[in-house]
Amino acid sequence: MKGLISVVVMGMALAITPVNMAKASSDKQADELRKAVKLSMKDKVNSAEKMTAEMKSLLKQVFDTMGEARAEKDVVRINCLRDKTTAIKGLLRISEQAVVNLQEAAAKKDEEAAEHEYIKVTIARQKVQQLTAEAQTCAGEVGKYAGETEVEVEVDEQVEKFNPDKAFEEEPPEYERPQQSSPYE
């Protein structure tokens, strides 16, 4: 799972280069990526560190929500939150490594590598925000269970009342055996 998330994020980062920014999935993402190109190395490092801190804060929110679900013993919700938490932790690991790589690229004055690592952090943050929103909407047993069931029975008074205790008090009628249709016994 960890490797799959890494491959997906890296693939997304490689696919969204300055040349392809106009093809970004939303205007907000495209705007963030355009800003990334214009930032200085120092600003990219600072911004990436802030985004990573924001992702840690969002992970803590999901952990708090999971704590509430555990207190309620809501297994369905816990499973949903566990899936989101796993994905967020993977993206956070990728981001932390990207920040280290970004700092290294900044020290080497490698603009292209720095931009690539910054974009990875930006994409990871966007995905973490999306996963956090999904985690907040995880519905558990409470969402499916509305309370005690109340049953109301209406009996038509025109229907003859049936008493199961007296159903077998009468002797069943005697029937004649039909004639044998075969001469063999």
C-alpha positions in Angstrom: 0.0 0.0 0.0 2.8 2.4 0.9 4.6 1.8 -2.4 1.3 2.2 -4.3 0.6 5.6 -2.8 4.2 6.7 -3.5 3.9 5.7 -7.1 0.5 7.4 -7.5 1.7 10.7 -6.0 5.0 10.6 -7.9 3.1 9.9 -11.1 0.8 12.8 -10.4 3.7 15.1 -9.7 5.5 14.1 -12.9 2.3 14.6 -15.0 1.8 18.1 -13.7 4.8 20.1 -14.9 5.0 23.8 -15.7 4.2 22.9 -19.3 1.1 20.9 -18.3 -0.2 23.3 -15.6 -3.1 24.3 -17.7 -4.3 20.7 -17.7 -4.5 20.6 -13.9 -7.7 19.1 -12.6 -9.0 22.3 -11.1 -8.3 26.0 -11.2 -7.2 26.0 -7.6 -4.6 23.3 -8.2 -3.4 25.1 -11.3 -3.1 28.4 -9.3 -1.1 26.7 -6.6 1.2 25.1 -9.1 1.8 28.4 -10.9 2.7 30.1 -7.6 5.1 27.2 -7.0 7.1 28.2 -10.1 7.4 31.8 -9.0 8.5 31.1 -5.4 12.1 31.4 -4.4 13.9 28.3 -3.1 13.7 29.6 0.5 9.9 30.3 0.1 9.4 26.8 -1.4 11.1 25.2 1.6 9.2 27.3 4.1 5.9 26.7 2.3 6.5 22.9 2.1 7.3 22.8 5.8 4.1 24.6 6.6 2.1 22.3 4.3 3.6 19.3 6.0 2.7 20.7 9.4 -0.9 21.3 8.2 -1.0 17.7 7.0 0.1 16.5 10.5 -2.7 18.7 12.0 -5.2 17.2 9.7 -4.0 13.7 10.6 -4.5 14.6 14.3 -8.1 15.6 13.5 -8.8 12.2 11.9 -7.2 10.5 14.9 -9.4 12.5 17.2 -12.5 11.5 15.2 -11.3 7.8 15.4 -11.1 8.2 19.1 -14.7 9.3 19.3 -15.7 6.4 17.1 -13.8 4.0 19.4 -15.5 5.5 22.4 -18.9 4.9 20.7 -17.7 1.4 19.7 -18.7 2.1 16.2 -16.8 -0.6 14.2 -18.1 0.5 10.8 -16.9 4.1 11.3 -13.6 2.9 12.8 -12.9 0.9 9.7 -13.7 3.8 7.4 -11.5 6.1 9.4 -8.7 3.5 9.5 -8.6 3.5 5.7 -8.4 7.3 5.5 -5.7 7.4 8.2 -3.6 4.9 6.4 -3.7 6.9 3.2 -3.0 10.1 5.0 0.0 8.6 6.9 1.4 7.4 3.6 1.0 10.8 1.9 2.6 12.4 5.0 5.6 10.2 4.8 6.0 11.0 1.1 5.7 14.7 1.9 8.3 14.6 4.7 10.7 12.9 2.4 9.9 15.4 -0.4 10.7 18.3 2.1 14.1 16.7 2.8 14.7 16.4 -0.9 13.6 19.9 -1.4 16.0 21.2 1.2 18.8 19.2 -0.5 17.8 20.6 -3.9 17.8 24.1 -2.5 21.2 23.7 -1.0 22.5 22.5 -4.5 20.5 25.4 -6.2 18.8 22.8 -8.4 15.6 24.6 -9.5 14.1 21.7 -11.4 14.5 19.2 -8.6 13.2 21.8 -6.0 10.1 22.5 -8.1 9.4 18.8 -8.5 9.6 18.1 -4.8 7.5 21.2 -4.0 4.8 20.0 -6.4 4.8 16.6 -4.7 4.2 18.2 -1.3 1.5 20.4 -2.8 -0.3 17.5 -4.4 0.0 15.4 -1.2 -1.5 18.3 0.8 -4.5 18.5 -1.5 -5.1 14.8 -1.3 -4.8 14.9 2.5 -7.4 17.7 2.6 -9.7 15.6 0.5 -9.2 12.5 2.6 -9.8 14.5 5.8 -13.1 15.8 4.4 -14.0 12.2 3.5 -13.1 11.0 7.0 -15.4 13.6 8.5 -18.3 12.1 6.5 -17.6 8.5 7.5 -20.9 7.1 8.6 -21.0 4.3 11.0 -23.7 2.3 12.7 -25.3 5.4 14.0 -26.0 6.6 10.5 -27.6 3.3 9.6 -29.5 2.7 12.9 -32.2 5.1 13.7 -33.4 3.7 17.0 -35.8 1.2 18.4 -38.2 -0.3 15.9 -41.9 0.3 16.7 -44.4 -2.2 15.2 -48.1 -1.3 14.9 -50.5 -4.1 14.0 -53.9 -3.4 12.7 -56.4 -6.3 12.4 -59.5 -6.1 10.3 -62.4 -6.9 12.5 -64.3 -8.5 9.7 -61.8 -11.3 9.5 -62.8 -14.2 11.6 -60.7 -14.5 14.7 -58.4 -17.5 14.7 -57.5 -19.2 18.0 -54.5 -21.5 17.4 -55.1 -23.3 20.7 -58.5 -24.5 19.5 -57.4 -25.3 15.9 -56.8 -29.0 16.5 -59.6 -29.7 19.0 -62.0 -30.9 16.4 -61.5 -34.3 14.8 -60.4 -34.1 11.2 -63.0 -35.4 8.8 -62.8 -39.1 7.6 -62.1 -39.6 4.0 -62.8 -42.7 1.9 -59.9 -44.3 0.4 -60.0 -44.2 -3.4 -60.2 -47.4 -5.4 -57.0 -49.1 -6.4 -56.3 -48.4 -10.0 -53.7 -51.3 -10.2 -54.4 -54.9 -9.8 -51.1 -55.4 -8.0 -50.9 -55.1 -4.3 
